[in-house]
Amino acid sequence: MHVDHHPLIRDFPAQRERLQELRQHDLHFARLAERYEDLDKRICRIEDGVEPLDDAALGALKQERVVLKDDIARQLEKRAASCCGKCCG
């Protein structure tokens, strides 16, 4: 069974430009986004049966993905409220 990825650009379509800016200018955000997308791809491989993993461990990975996504959402909101959005500060 094929499972769709949850890329950040799909989950935050209205934040496309801000996502790109933060990836380029904020090392912490870039690492966070990379970790999220790597984890999402791994979860999809597991759910597709490409990579074996038990249900409990898969559940833990999904929970970690939720925590990362929530952190990314908070940072996007914080940046949106902080200034014009051009300096990422």
NULUMVO-679637 format. One line per 5 residues: number of its first residue (from 1); their letters; for each residue x, y, z of N, C-alpha, C, O. Coordinates in Angstrom, 3 decimals, always signed. Atoms other than C-alpha are relative to their C-alpha. Example, Ala and Ser with C-alpha at 12.3 -4.5 7.8 and 13.67 -1.06 7.14 Angstrom:
NULUMVO-679637
1	AS	+0.890/-1.190/+0.000/+12.300/-4.500/+7.800/+0.900/+1.200/+0.000/+1.936/+1.181/+0.665  -0.820/-1.190/-0.060/+13.670/-1.060/+7.140/-0.770/+1.090/+0.730/-0.261/+2.198/+0.899
END
This chain:
NULUMVO-679637
1	MHVDH	+0.838/-1.175/+0.000/+0.000/+0.000/+0.000/+0.889/+1.246/+0.000/+1.773/+1.378/+0.846  -0.787/-1.227/+0.083/+1.445/+3.375/-1.020/-0.543/+1.039/+0.975/-1.754/+1.220/+1.105  +0.361/-1.034/-0.963/+1.446/+6.115/+1.589/+0.591/+1.324/-0.482/+1.752/+1.378/-0.887  -0.471/-1.315/+0.428/+1.714/+9.813/+0.723/+0.937/+0.616/+1.025/+0.765/+0.460/+2.234  -0.888/-0.780/-0.864/+4.532/+11.910/+2.092/-0.761/+1.212/+0.523/-1.798/+1.595/-0.019
6	HPLIR	+0.557/-1.221/-0.583/+3.737/+14.927/+4.241/+1.061/+1.094/-0.064/+1.502/+1.571/+0.982  -1.031/-1.040/+0.063/+6.252/+17.470/+2.923/-0.508/+1.312/+0.591/-1.700/+1.614/+0.534  +0.378/-1.258/-0.648/+6.265/+20.792/+4.715/-0.702/+0.944/-0.959/-1.633/+1.647/-0.564  +0.591/-0.906/+0.982/+5.394/+22.670/+1.546/-1.476/-0.333/-0.224/-2.271/+0.557/-0.526  +1.407/+0.402/+0.137/+2.143/+20.674/+1.328/-0.778/+0.299/+1.277/-1.955/+0.657/+1.226
11	DFPAQ	+0.671/-0.247/-1.277/+1.350/+21.073/+5.012/-0.137/+1.489/+0.315/-1.024/+1.892/+1.067  +0.028/-1.448/-0.228/+2.069/+24.820/+4.975/+0.063/+0.744/-1.339/+1.009/+1.496/-1.572  -0.085/-0.601/+1.340/+1.244/+25.973/+1.425/+0.039/+1.526/+0.012/+0.673/+2.128/-0.853  +0.004/-1.463/-0.068/+0.624/+29.585/+2.451/+1.334/+0.553/+0.506/+1.585/+1.755/+0.421  -1.288/-0.412/-0.571/+4.086/+29.681/+4.045/+1.179/-0.366/-0.904/+2.323/-0.382/-0.450
16	RERLQ	-1.041/+0.466/+0.926/+6.039/+28.559/+0.959/+1.243/+0.908/+0.019/+2.362/+0.424/+0.193  -1.137/-0.922/+0.043/+8.223/+31.678/+0.759/+0.732/+0.059/+1.336/+1.962/+0.068/+1.375  -0.623/-0.062/-1.325/+8.828/+31.837/+4.499/+0.790/-1.283/+0.271/+1.877/-1.225/+0.845  -0.731/+1.261/-0.158/+9.823/+28.150/+4.527/+1.350/+0.074/-0.717/+2.377/-0.304/-0.154  -1.241/-0.097/+0.772/+12.407/+28.803/+1.812/+0.979/+0.983/+0.643/+2.173/+0.699/+0.739
21	ELRQH	-0.864/-0.996/-0.642/+13.748/+31.925/+3.531/+0.633/-0.549/+1.273/+1.833/-0.390/+1.498  -0.519/+0.529/-1.258/+14.089/+30.205/+6.885/+1.008/-1.116/-0.245/+2.009/-1.211/+0.465  -0.965/+1.062/+0.328/+15.814/+27.199/+5.334/+1.347/+0.599/-0.414/+2.400/+0.034/-0.117  -1.230/-0.626/+0.486/+18.353/+29.551/+3.757/+0.711/+0.824/+1.064/+1.939/+0.915/+1.050  -0.591/-0.976/-0.917/+18.914/+31.950/+6.653/-0.004/-0.395/+1.475/+0.550/+0.330/+2.301
26	DLHFA	+0.083/+0.418/-1.404/+18.226/+30.025/+9.872/+0.443/-1.460/+0.090/-0.309/-2.372/-0.255  -0.577/+1.341/-0.044/+20.466/+27.019/+10.471/-0.828/-0.947/+0.865/-1.038/-2.101/+0.492  +0.818/+0.851/-0.875/+18.352/+25.697/+13.354/-1.275/-0.434/-0.722/-1.639/-1.610/-0.692  +1.225/+0.333/+0.726/+15.182/+25.868/+11.263/+0.302/-0.967/-1.138/-0.447/-1.919/-1.356  -0.364/+0.876/+1.119/+16.926/+24.259/+8.289/+0.225/-1.428/+0.484/-0.212/-2.380/-0.161
31	RLAER	-0.234/+1.344/-0.553/+18.060/+21.339/+10.450/-1.304/-0.640/+0.467/-1.523/-1.836/+0.272  +1.293/+0.491/-0.459/+14.614/+20.998/+11.982/-0.844/-0.485/-1.183/-1.429/-1.567/-1.133  +0.770/+0.362/+1.192/+12.943/+20.950/+8.557/+0.579/-1.238/-0.667/-0.169/-2.103/-1.123  -0.638/+1.172/+0.602/+15.478/+18.448/+7.228/-0.298/-1.252/+0.818/-0.589/-2.308/+0.257  +0.305/+1.140/-0.876/+14.946/+16.172/+10.238/-1.447/-0.446/-0.204/-1.725/-1.642/-0.289
36	YEDLD	+1.409/+0.319/+0.217/+11.163/+16.378/+9.738/-0.179/-0.759/-1.315/-0.833/-1.801/-1.344  +0.213/+0.616/+1.310/+11.339/+15.511/+6.043/+0.689/-1.356/-0.107/+0.154/-2.263/-0.746  -0.651/+1.311/-0.033/+13.859/+12.681/+6.581/-0.855/-1.001/+0.765/-1.023/-2.141/+0.334  +0.849/+0.863/-0.813/+11.623/+11.242/+9.282/-1.281/-0.365/-0.746/-1.722/-1.513/-0.701  +1.210/+0.260/+0.774/+8.539/+11.584/+7.081/+0.260/-1.031/-1.093/-0.552/-1.933/-1.300
41	KRICR	-0.348/+0.968/+1.051/+10.263/+9.711/+4.243/+0.203/-1.391/+0.591/-0.213/-2.391/+0.006  -0.216/+1.304/-0.641/+11.324/+6.962/+6.638/-1.334/-0.633/+0.390/-1.537/-1.829/+0.180  +1.317/+0.514/-0.375/+7.775/+6.598/+7.961/-0.721/-0.543/-1.227/-1.354/-1.597/-1.157  +0.644/+0.472/+1.236/+6.499/+6.280/+4.394/+0.617/-1.310/-0.475/-0.102/-2.207/-0.916  -0.651/+1.258/+0.394/+9.098/+3.589/+3.609/-0.475/-1.150/+0.884/-0.710/-2.257/+0.399
46	IEDGV	+0.461/+1.034/-0.930/+8.023/+1.665/+6.698/-1.434/-0.390/-0.329/-1.755/-1.575/-0.406  +1.406/+0.287/+0.294/+4.320/+1.983/+5.881/-0.177/-0.662/-1.363/-1.137/-1.404/-1.571  +0.040/+0.652/+1.315/+5.018/+0.931/+2.280/+0.573/-1.411/+0.046/+0.493/-2.141/-0.942  -0.561/+1.334/-0.140/+6.731/-2.207/+3.603/+1.428/-0.122/-0.503/+1.954/-1.231/-0.591  -1.372/+0.007/+0.509/+10.163/-1.229/+2.262/+0.998/-0.183/+1.142/+2.027/-0.838/+0.979
51	EPLDD	-0.867/+0.062/-1.177/+11.718/-0.897/+5.719/-0.795/-0.612/+1.150/-1.843/-0.081/+1.520  +0.754/+0.635/-1.086/+10.647/-3.251/+8.527/+0.161/+0.737/+1.332/+1.243/+1.214/+1.674  -0.024/-0.583/-1.339/+9.723/-1.855/+11.937/-1.297/-0.384/+0.694/-2.351/-0.421/+0.060  +1.212/+0.393/-0.721/+7.281/-2.918/+14.645/-0.912/+1.204/+0.223/-0.483/+2.353/+0.119  +1.018/-1.047/-0.127/+4.098/-0.949/+15.300/+0.312/+1.010/+1.105/+0.064/+2.204/+0.940
56	AALGA	-0.307/-0.913/-1.104/+5.255/+0.504/+18.628/+1.084/+0.997/-0.406/+0.978/+2.189/-0.116  -1.080/-0.885/+0.443/+8.442/+1.900/+17.118/-0.499/+0.963/-1.075/-0.106/+2.130/-1.098  +0.585/-0.868/+1.021/+6.497/+3.246/+14.135/-0.839/+1.094/+0.658/-0.792/+2.252/+0.243  +0.795/-0.987/-0.728/+4.108/+4.964/+16.532/+0.873/+1.069/+0.635/+0.513/+2.247/+0.642  -0.930/-0.961/-0.600/+7.054/+6.591/+18.298/+0.561/+0.950/-1.061/+0.718/+2.145/-0.807
61	LKQER	-0.490/-0.850/+1.091/+8.405/+7.864/+14.965/-1.069/+0.999/-0.433/-0.771/+2.164/-0.699  +1.093/-0.900/+0.384/+5.007/+9.302/+14.081/-0.190/+1.098/+1.042/-0.462/+2.247/+0.693  +0.120/-1.006/-1.060/+4.838/+11.057/+17.449/+1.133/+1.021/-0.104/+0.913/+2.218/+0.082  -1.131/-0.912/+0.174/+8.301/+12.519/+16.878/-0.257/+0.947/-1.180/+0.076/+2.131/-1.120  +0.324/-0.835/+1.159/+7.126/+13.765/+13.469/-0.997/+1.090/+0.382/-0.867/+2.232/-0.059
66	VVLKD	+0.986/-0.985/-0.458/+4.151/+15.497/+15.124/+0.677/+1.100/+0.817/+0.387/+2.282/+0.633  -0.709/-0.976/-0.835/+6.430/+17.187/+17.668/+0.837/+0.935/-0.875/+0.839/+2.148/-0.665  -0.799/-0.822/+0.909/+8.770/+18.387/+14.914/-0.879/+0.955/-0.801/-0.545/+2.129/-0.963  +0.902/-0.839/+0.795/+5.873/+19.675/+12.823/-0.577/+1.124/+0.852/-0.706/+2.254/+0.381  +0.508/-1.039/-0.902/+4.441/+21.541/+15.816/+1.062/+1.068/+0.254/+0.752/+2.259/+0.288
71	DIARQ	-1.091/-0.948/-0.216/+7.833/+23.135/+16.461/+0.202/+0.875/-1.241/+0.406/+2.084/-1.125  -0.126/-0.747/+1.252/+8.105/+24.155/+12.802/-1.140/+1.001/-0.131/-0.917/+2.148/-0.516  +1.161/-0.900/+0.084/+4.595/+25.635/+12.902/+0.165/+1.187/+0.949/-0.146/+2.320/+0.584  -0.232/-1.086/-0.961/+5.482/+27.651/+16.028/+1.040/+0.987/-0.531/+0.877/+2.201/-0.405  -1.037/-0.887/+0.532/+8.611/+29.000/+14.380/-0.517/+0.817/-1.180/-0.170/+1.989/-1.321
76	LEKRA	+0.592/-0.740/+1.119/+6.683/+29.950/+11.241/-0.897/+1.121/+0.516/-0.859/+2.237/-0.002  +0.879/-1.019/-0.584/+4.099/+31.798/+13.361/+0.818/+1.117/+0.644/+0.506/+2.297/+0.489  -0.866/-0.982/-0.664/+6.820/+33.513/+15.384/+0.633/+0.930/-1.029/+0.667/+2.145/-0.830  -0.636/-0.811/+1.047/+8.577/+34.703/+12.235/-1.017/+0.900/-0.694/-0.706/+2.036/-1.049  +1.036/-0.790/+0.675/+5.325/+35.891/+10.677/-0.373/+1.220/+0.830/-0.712/+2.267/+0.280
81	ASCCG	+0.396/-1.091/-0.887/+4.617/+38.072/+13.716/+1.151/+0.943/+0.339/+0.921/+2.023/+0.883  -1.147/-0.767/-0.489/+8.149/+39.390/+14.233/+0.350/+1.230/-0.823/+0.754/+2.248/-0.261  -0.380/-1.160/+0.819/+8.735/+41.709/+11.285/-0.500/-0.189/-1.424/-1.479/-0.894/-1.671  +0.414/+0.038/+1.405/+8.499/+42.113/+7.548/+0.220/-1.362/-0.636/-0.322/-1.635/-1.707  -0.249/+1.324/+0.532/+9.751/+38.569/+7.016/+1.230/-0.100/-0.881/+1.560/-1.190/-1.350
86	KCCG	-1.164/+0.020/+0.889/+12.822/+39.542/+5.012/+1.307/-0.333/+0.717/+2.257/-0.813/+0.099  -1.259/+0.225/-0.711/+15.425/+39.242/+7.742/-0.027/-1.277/+0.839/+1.002/-1.677/+1.383  +0.151/+1.219/-0.801/+14.105/+36.113/+9.492/+0.319/+0.240/+1.469/+0.748/-0.683/+2.161  -0.322/-0.300/-1.391/+14.551/+37.843/+12.828/-1.163/+0.310/+0.848/-1.004/+0.578/+2.039
END
